[in-house]
Amino acid sequence: MAQEKVQYTEDNIRSLDWKEHIRLRPGMYIGKLGDGKSADDGIYILVKEVVDNCIDEFVMGNGRKIVVKIKEDAVSIRDWGRGIPLGKVVDVVSKMNTGGKYDSKAFKKSVGLNGVGTKAVNALSSYFKVQSFREGQEKTVEFERGNILNDHDLVKTDKENGTYVKFVPDPDVFKAYHFRNQYLDKLFWNYCYLNRGLTIEFNSKRFHSKNGLRDLLENNMDGDPLYPIIHLEGEDIEVAFTHARSYGEDYYSFVNGQHTTQGGTHQSAFREAIAKVIKDFFGKYDPVDIRQSIVAAVAVKVMEPVFESQTKTKLGSLEVEPGGKSMRGFVMDFLKDKLDNYLHKHPEVTQVLENKIKQAEKERKELSGIRKLARDRAKKSNLHNKKLRDCRVHFNDLKHARREETSIFITEGDSASGSITKSRDVGTQAVFSLKGKPLNSFGLTKKVVYENEEFNLVQAALNIEDGLEGLRYNHVIIATDADVDGMHIRLLLLTFFLQFFPDLVKKGHVKILQTPLFRVRNKKESRYCYSEEERMQALADLGKNPEITRFKGLGEISPDEFKHFIGEDMRLEPVLITKDHSIEEILTFYMGKNTPDRQKFIINNLKTEEDLAEQE
């Protein structure tokens, strides 16, 4: 039978208006949607887009305070800048490529230049309200999903100049979302570190910084620095760094006030420059030893920055300004001058720094032989034992559209890994199967990473031996049973990551897979319940005598069912490290000598098989 010809006429051509395009392709404007469990989820980008405009006003010398309130689903943001020109309020929040940032003299090094931000917030909100207070007059406009609800007339006001925005993220776009204060706190602190003198009030909290990037390191470091934080400033650049007592390299990088969580050309230039300046000062040492255990922050201001996406998480600019000095040369010249002078003037610091470098060099040389053997062993194990069922796309494929989706599930036993393997997305989801319980690595040196087969293979699978730049999966997901043994394996893995690769956790890559404890079903419907409360609700909704199944382990969940738990509705709990306790304190509590406090914690927080059985 001949295939029917598809007509292609003027009727097939359709132009989307601004809000339709944003709502159809939200990822182009705010990245992934998410539900609020990750710092880069869309609801936080909405907040950020509005606050960015307030920051631009502060940078221009207008308004020193921003007030943010979040109550239930509604977000309100007030600044005391100049206010939007009253005749352009509608255009600024609803016409693409409209804004006040195109004059490079006025907004030479602004956060954003494309006039998209608040339009995206407007289009993706079920309710959006903007008010401008300017020279005794007030203009208010209300929208619903980008459509004007009320365009109020100008009225007189005694309110101070500035802008007020209120919005409610559209529940049709953002499913079951929830704002997490940990991520918002970090966002607001970063604004204040980079804009000294600015005050942000968020609900009942106040954010303010006197010392910029030095404050950032002091408030985020795990434990005390080995030597006082070195804080250097120049025109359009600020850096702060020290060395810690942990493994790895930890960087916080910013461009024009934007936190570039994935680094970029400025961070690469800093890593190269700091190693070269210190090497030249001492006349020896390898860059890898110099950078071992470094904790650093770098912020630069760039004209017309080029980012790899609308959410601006990685800088791609090779020059500080079009046709100007290269980023590499700019950072190198700054550190050659400022850092070299500092090291000559502070011999007590240089002595501590050199001792740290010598220690890193000694450990690296001691490990050099065993590292090669471990790499060879990892290759053979991956090839023959099939511990790693890899995926096709990887996080270090920088140009791939799906790199952010990449995940690796670290599972216990072959039955659980088998179910996940059969139900996974082979494009972006890999599976690694553990053999028994991992070693408790608390208090051990990095030598154990290479000598222990399981740890060596995990390290090789993630490709993190030389840092996170080669990380192959964005989400490192620990998938263990919801029982005492499963919790123990989870803690052993977290101990391994925190002990030897703390950056992996600090940067938000490590997650815990939440899987259902119960299935409740009748002839028409199945409900998967992750808690006793959800089970009770399912029993109430599904009527008389539904069938109840308790999942004792991941291996009991069939591949057909498992695909529901690792697909679009996958529940991932991020592993968050707060400033309340250092990593050493956390590991000592959970994995050190058995104490009454830890026993009490386990009793209060873990459901045993008997507890679950009693609930049936």
C-alpha positions in Angstrom: 0.0 0.0 0.0 1.4 3.4 -1.0 2.3 5.7 1.8 0.0 8.8 1.9 1.9 12.0 0.9 2.2 14.6 3.6 1.2 18.1 2.4 3.7 20.9 3.0 2.0 24.3 2.5 1.7 27.7 4.2 -0.7 26.1 6.7 2.1 23.9 8.0 4.3 26.9 8.9 3.7 28.2 12.5 5.4 30.9 14.5 5.4 30.5 18.3 5.1 33.6 20.4 7.7 34.2 23.1 5.9 32.5 26.0 4.8 29.5 23.9 8.4 28.8 22.9 9.7 29.1 26.5 7.0 26.8 27.8 7.5 24.3 25.0 11.3 24.2 25.5 12.0 25.3 29.1 15.3 23.5 29.2 16.7 26.0 26.7 16.2 28.8 29.1 16.5 27.4 32.7 18.2 24.0 32.2 16.5 21.0 33.8 13.2 21.3 35.5 13.8 19.0 38.5 11.8 19.0 41.8 14.2 21.0 44.0 16.5 18.3 45.1 19.4 19.5 43.1 21.0 23.0 43.3 20.7 23.5 39.5 16.9 22.6 39.3 14.7 25.1 37.5 13.0 26.6 40.5 16.3 27.9 41.8 17.1 29.3 38.3 13.9 31.3 38.4 14.9 32.9 41.7 18.3 33.5 40.4 17.2 35.2 37.2 15.2 37.8 39.2 17.9 38.4 41.8 20.5 38.8 39.0 18.7 42.0 37.9 18.8 43.3 41.5 22.5 42.5 41.6 23.1 44.5 38.4 21.5 47.5 40.1 23.7 47.1 43.2 26.8 46.9 41.0 25.8 50.2 39.4 25.6 51.8 42.8 21.9 51.6 43.3 20.4 49.9 46.4 22.4 48.0 49.0 19.7 45.6 50.1 17.6 42.8 48.6 14.7 41.2 50.4 13.6 37.6 49.3 10.6 35.8 50.8 9.4 32.4 50.0 6.1 31.3 51.6 4.7 28.0 50.5 4.9 28.2 46.6 5.2 32.0 46.3 8.5 33.8 45.8 8.8 37.6 46.3 11.9 39.7 45.6 12.3 43.4 46.4 15.3 45.7 45.6 15.9 49.4 46.1 17.5 50.1 42.8 16.3 52.7 40.3 13.2 50.8 39.3 12.3 49.7 35.8 11.4 52.8 33.6 7.7 53.0 34.1 6.7 53.0 30.4 8.7 49.8 29.7 7.6 47.5 32.6 5.5 45.3 30.4 8.2 45.1 27.7 11.0 44.2 30.1 9.2 41.1 31.4 7.4 40.0 28.3 9.3 41.0 25.1 12.3 38.9 24.1 15.6 40.7 23.6 14.4 43.7 25.6 16.4 44.9 28.5 18.7 47.6 29.9 22.0 45.7 29.4 22.8 46.3 25.8 24.7 49.5 26.4 28.2 48.0 27.1 29.2 51.2 29.0 26.4 50.9 31.5 26.5 47.2 31.9 30.0 46.4 30.8 30.4 43.3 33.0 26.8 42.4 33.8 25.6 38.9 34.8 23.5 38.5 31.7 23.1 40.3 28.4 20.4 38.5 26.5 17.2 40.0 27.9 15.7 36.6 28.5 15.8 36.0 32.3 12.6 37.5 33.7 10.7 36.6 30.6 11.4 32.9 31.3 10.3 33.4 34.9 7.1 35.1 33.7 6.2 32.4 31.1 6.9 29.5 33.5 4.9 31.0 36.4 1.2 30.4 37.1 1.2 33.9 38.6 3.7 36.7 38.0 3.5 40.2 39.3 6.0 43.1 38.7 5.9 46.5 40.4 8.2 49.4 39.6 8.6 52.3 42.1 10.2 55.3 40.5 10.2 59.0 41.5 7.0 58.9 43.4 5.0 56.8 40.9 4.2 53.1 40.8 3.4 50.8 37.9 2.0 47.3 38.5 1.4 44.5 36.0 0.1 41.0 36.7 0.5 37.9 34.4 -0.7 34.4 34.2 1.6 32.0 32.4 3.0 35.0 30.4 -0.5 36.4 29.6 -1.4 39.8 31.0 -4.1 39.6 33.7 -4.1 43.2 34.9 -2.2 46.1 33.5 -2.8 48.7 36.3 -2.7 52.4 35.7 0.1 54.5 37.1 -0.5 55.7 40.6 1.3 57.9 43.1 3.3 56.3 45.8 5.5 57.2 48.8 7.5 54.0 48.4 11.3 54.2 47.8 12.6 53.5 44.3 13.1 49.9 43.3 11.4 46.8 41.8 9.2 44.2 43.4 8.6 40.8 41.7 6.3 38.0 42.9 5.9 34.7 41.2 4.5 31.2 41.7 6.3 28.5 39.6 3.7 26.8 37.4 2.8 23.4 38.8 2.0 22.2 35.3 5.7 22.7 34.5 7.4 22.0 37.8 5.9 18.8 39.2 5.8 18.3 43.0 8.6 20.8 43.6 9.9 21.9 46.9 12.4 24.7 47.7 15.4 23.6 49.8 16.9 26.3 52.1 20.4 24.8 51.8 20.6 25.6 48.1 19.0 29.1 48.5 21.4 29.9 51.4 24.4 29.0 49.3 23.1 31.1 46.4 22.6 34.2 48.6 25.9 33.8 50.3 27.7 33.7 47.0 26.0 36.9 45.9 27.2 38.6 49.1 30.8 37.2 48.9 31.1 38.6 45.4 29.4 41.9 46.2 30.8 43.2 49.5 28.5 45.7 51.2 25.4 44.0 49.8 22.8 42.7 52.3 20.3 40.0 51.4 17.5 39.1 53.7 15.8 35.8 53.1 12.9 35.0 55.3 14.4 35.3 58.8 18.1 35.1 57.7 20.6 37.9 56.9 23.5 37.5 54.5 26.4 39.9 54.4 30.1 39.7 53.7 32.9 42.1 54.6 35.9 40.1 53.2 34.6 38.6 49.9 36.2 35.4 48.8 38.2 35.1 52.0 34.9 34.8 53.8 33.7 32.2 51.3 36.7 29.9 52.0 36.5 30.4 55.8 32.8 29.5 55.8 33.0 26.5 53.4 36.3 24.9 54.3 36.2 21.5 56.0 38.4 22.0 59.1 41.1 24.6 59.6 43.5 25.7 56.8 47.1 24.8 56.9 48.1 28.4 56.7 46.2 31.7 56.7 44.1 32.2 53.6 46.0 34.2 50.9 43.6 36.8 49.5 44.6 38.8 46.5 42.7 41.4 44.5 43.2 43.3 41.3 41.2 45.0 38.6 38.5 42.6 37.4 40.0 39.7 39.4 39.9 38.4 43.0 41.4 35.1 44.3 41.7 33.4 47.7 43.3 30.1 48.4 45.0 27.9 51.0 45.7 24.2 51.5 43.6 21.8 53.6 44.3 18.4 55.2 42.1 16.5 52.8 42.7 14.9 49.3 41.8 16.5 46.0 41.4 20.0 44.7 38.5 22.2 45.6 37.6 25.2 43.5 34.9 27.9 43.6 34.9 29.9 40.4 32.8 32.9 39.3 32.4 35.1 36.3 30.6 38.5 36.6 29.0 37.2 39.8 27.8 34.0 38.2 28.9 30.8 40.0 30.4 28.6 37.3 29.9 25.3 39.0 31.5 23.4 36.1 34.5 25.8 35.9 35.7 26.9 32.5 38.6 28.8 31.0 39.1 31.1 34.0 39.4 28.1 36.4 41.7 26.3 34.1 43.9 29.4 33.8 44.0 29.7 37.6 45.0 26.1 38.1 47.8 26.4 35.6 49.0 29.8 36.8 49.1 29.1 40.5 51.2 25.9 40.0 53.6 27.8 37.7 54.1 30.7 40.0 54.7 28.5 43.1 57.0 26.2 41.1 59.0 29.1 39.9 59.2 30.6 43.4 60.7 27.3 44.8 62.5 26.4 41.7 61.1 22.9 41.7 58.1 20.6 42.4 55.5 19.1 40.1 52.2 21.0 39.5 50.1 18.0 40.7 51.9 18.1 44.1 51.5 21.8 44.4 47.8 21.6 43.8 47.1 18.6 46.0 44.7 19.6 48.8 44.3 23.2 47.5 41.1 25.0 48.3 40.6 28.1 46.2 38.2 30.7 44.9 38.6 32.8 41.8 36.3 35.5 40.5 36.8 37.5 37.3 34.9 40.1 35.4 34.7 39.7 31.6 33.2 41.7 28.8 30.6 39.8 26.8 31.2 36.4 28.5 30.5 33.3 26.4 28.9 30.5 28.4 28.2 26.9 27.3 24.5 27.2 28.2 21.8 29.7 29.2 22.3 28.6 32.9 25.9 29.8 32.7 27.6 27.0 34.6 30.8 26.9 32.5 32.8 29.7 30.9 33.9 29.3 27.4 35.5 32.7 26.8 39.2 32.6 25.7 39.6 36.4 26.1 38.9 38.8 28.9 37.2 41.1 26.3 36.7 40.7 22.6 40.1 41.2 20.8 41.8 41.7 24.2 44.2 39.8 26.4 43.7 36.0 26.7 42.1 34.6 29.9 45.2 32.5 30.4 47.6 35.5 30.1 45.4 37.8 32.3 45.3 35.3 35.2 49.0 34.4 34.8 50.2 38.0 34.8 48.1 38.8 37.9 49.4 35.9 40.0 53.0 36.4 38.8 52.9 39.9 40.3 50.6 39.5 43.4 51.3 36.0 44.5 55.1 36.1 44.0 55.2 39.3 46.0 53.2 37.7 48.8 55.4 34.6 49.0 58.5 36.7 49.3 57.0 38.8 52.1 55.6 35.9 54.2 58.3 33.3 54.7 56.3 31.6 57.5 53.6 30.8 55.0 56.0 29.6 52.3 57.6 27.2 54.8 54.2 25.5 55.6 53.3 25.5 51.9 56.6 23.8 50.9 56.2 21.2 53.7 52.7 20.4 52.3 54.1 20.1 48.8 56.9 17.8 49.9 54.3 15.6 51.7 52.2 15.3 48.6 55.3 14.5 46.5 56.4 11.8 48.9 53.0 10.1 48.8 52.7 10.3 45.1 56.1 8.7 44.6 55.2 5.9 47.1 52.1 5.2 45.1 53.6 5.5 41.6 54.3 1.7 41.3 51.1 0.5 42.7 49.0 2.9 40.6 50.2 1.3 37.4 49.4 -2.2 38.7 46.0 -1.0 39.9 45.2 0.5 36.5 46.1 -2.7 34.7 44.0 -4.7 37.2 41.0 -2.4 36.7 41.1 -2.8 32.9 41.2 -6.6 33.2 38.4 -6.7 35.7 36.2 -4.4 33.7 36.8 -6.5 30.6 36.4 -10.0 32.1 34.3 -9.7 35.2 31.7 -7.3 33.8 31.4 -5.4 37.1 30.7 -2.2 35.1 27.8 -2.2 32.7 28.6 1.1 31.0 26.4 3.6 29.1 27.0 5.3 25.8 27.1 8.9 26.9 29.4 10.3 29.6 29.6 13.5 31.7 33.0 14.4 30.3 31.6 14.4 26.7 31.4 18.2 27.0 29.5 18.8 23.8 26.8 16.0 24.3 23.3 17.3 24.9 22.5 14.5 27.4 25.7 14.7 29.5 23.9 16.2 32.5 21.6 13.1 32.6 24.5 10.6 33.0 24.3 8.3 36.1 26.0 5.3 37.5 24.2 3.1 40.0 26.5 1.5 42.6 24.6 -1.6 43.8 25.0 -4.4 46.2 24.9 -7.9 44.7 24.2 -9.3 41.3 20.4 -9.6 41.7 19.9 -5.9 42.3 22.4 -4.9 39.5 20.7 -7.3 37.2 17.2 -5.7 37.7 18.6 -2.2 37.1 20.7 -3.3 34.1 17.6 -4.7 32.4 15.4 -1.7 33.0 18.0 1.2 32.7 18.4 3.7 29.8 21.6 2.3 28.2 22.2 5.8 26.7 22.9 7.5 30.0 22.7 5.0 32.9 25.6 2.7 33.9 25.6 0.1 36.6 28.4 -1.0 38.9 28.0 -4.2 41.0 29.7 -4.4 44.4 30.9 -7.8 45.7 30.0 -7.9 49.3 30.5 -5.1 51.8 33.3 -2.6 51.0 36.2 -2.1 53.4 35.8 0.6 56.1 38.4 3.0 54.9 38.2 5.5 57.8 41.6 6.6 58.9 43.4 4.8 56.1 45.7 6.4 53.5 45.1 6.6 49.8 47.2 3.5 49.3 44.1 1.4 50.1 42.3 2.8 47.1 44.8 1.0 44.8 45.3 -2.1 46.9 41.6 -2.8 47.5 40.0 -4.2 44.4 36.5 -2.8 44.9 37.8 0.7 45.6 40.2 0.6 42.7 37.5 -0.5 40.3 35.0 2.2 41.6 37.7 4.9 41.1 38.5 3.6 37.6 34.8 3.4 36.6 34.3 7.0 37.7 37.6 8.2 36.2 38.4 10.4 39.2 42.0 9.3 40.0 43.3 12.7 38.9 40.4 14.9 39.9 36.8 15.6 38.8 37.6 17.0 35.4 37.4 13.5 33.9 34.3 12.4 35.9 32.3 10.1 33.6 28.9 10.4 35.3 27.1 13.5 36.7 25.1 11.4 39.2 26.9 8.8 41.4 23.9 7.0 42.8 24.2 4.6 45.8 21.5 2.0 45.3 21.3 -0.3 48.4 18.5 -2.0 50.3 16.4 -0.1 52.8 17.6 -2.3 55.7 20.4 -2.3 58.3 22.9 -4.0 55.9 22.0 -1.6 53.1 22.5 1.4 55.4 25.9 -0.1 56.4 27.0 -0.5 52.8 25.8 3.1 52.1 27.9 4.4 55.0 31.0 2.5 53.9 30.7 4.0 50.3 30.2 7.5 51.7 33.2 7.0 53.9 35.3 6.1 50.9 34.1 9.1 48.9 34.5 11.6 51.8 37.9 10.2 52.8 39.5 10.3 49.4 37.3 12.2 47.0 35.4 14.8 49.1 34.9 17.1 46.1 32.6 14.5 44.6 30.3 14.9 47.5 30.8 18.7 48.0 29.9 19.3 44.3 26.6 17.5 44.7 27.3 14.4 42.5 26.6 11.8 45.1 23.0 10.8 45.6 21.0 8.1 47.3 18.4 6.1 45.3 15.0 6.0 47.0 13.1 2.9 46.2 9.7 1.9 47.5 9.2 -0.2 50.6 5.7 -1.3 49.6 3.5 -2.0 46.6 -0.3 -1.6 47.2 -2.6 -2.6 44.4 -6.0 -3.7 43.4 -7.3 -4.9 40.0 -7.2 -1.4 38.5 -4.2 0.3 40.0 -0.8 -0.2 41.6 0.7 2.3 44.1 4.4 2.3 45.1 4.9 3.6 48.6 8.2 5.0 49.9 7.0 5.4 53.5 4.4 4.2 56.0 2.5 7.4 55.4 2.3 6.8 51.7 1.2 3.2 52.4 -1.7 4.3 54.7 -2.8 6.8 52.0 -2.8 4.1 49.3 -4.8 1.8 51.5 -7.4 4.5 52.0 -7.5 5.4 48.3 -7.7 1.9 46.8 -10.5 0.6 48.9 -11.1 -2.8 50.5 -8.5 -5.6 50.8 -5.9 -4.4 48.3 -2.8 -6.7 47.9 0.2 -5.4 49.9 3.8 -6.4 48.9 6.8 -5.5 51.0 10.0 -5.2 49.1 12.8 -6.6 51.4 15.5 -5.8 48.8 16.2 -4.3 45.4 16.6 -7.8 44.0 13.0 -8.6 44.7 11.8 -5.8 42.4 11.3 -7.0 38.8 13.0 -5.1 35.9 9.5 -4.2 34.6 8.8 -2.4 37.9 12.3 -1.1 38.4 12.0 1.1 35.2 9.4 3.2 37.1 11.9 4.0 39.8 14.9 5.0 37.7 13.1 6.9 35.0 11.6 10.4 34.9 10.1 10.0 38.3 13.3 8.7 39.9 13.6 9.8 43.5 17.2 10.9 44.4 18.2 12.2 47.8 21.4 14.4 47.5 24.2 13.9 50.0 24.7 17.3 51.6 27.6 18.4 53.7 26.9 21.3 56.0 29.2 23.5 58.0 27.9 22.2 61.3 30.4 19.4 61.4 33.7 18.7 59.6 34.1 15.6 57.4 36.5 14.2 60.0 33.9 14.6 62.7 31.2 13.0 60.6 33.4 10.0 59.7 34.5 9.6 63.3 30.9 9.5 64.5 29.7 7.0 61.9 32.7 4.9 61.1 35.1 5.3 64.1 35.1 3.5 67.4 31.6 2.2 68.3 30.1 4.7 70.8 26.8 4.9 72.7 25.8 8.0 70.6 26.2 6.0 67.4 24.2 3.1 68.8 21.4 5.5 69.8 21.4 7.0 66.3 21.1 3.7 64.6 18.3 2.6 66.9 16.4 5.9 66.3 16.9 6.1 62.5 16.8 2.6 61.0 13.8 0.4 60.5 14.7 -3.2 61.0 13.0 -6.2 59.3 11.0 -6.7 62.4 9.7 -3.1 62.4 8.6 -3.4 58.8 6.9 -6.8 59.5 4.9 -5.3 62.3 3.5 -2.6 60.0 2.0 -5.1 57.7 
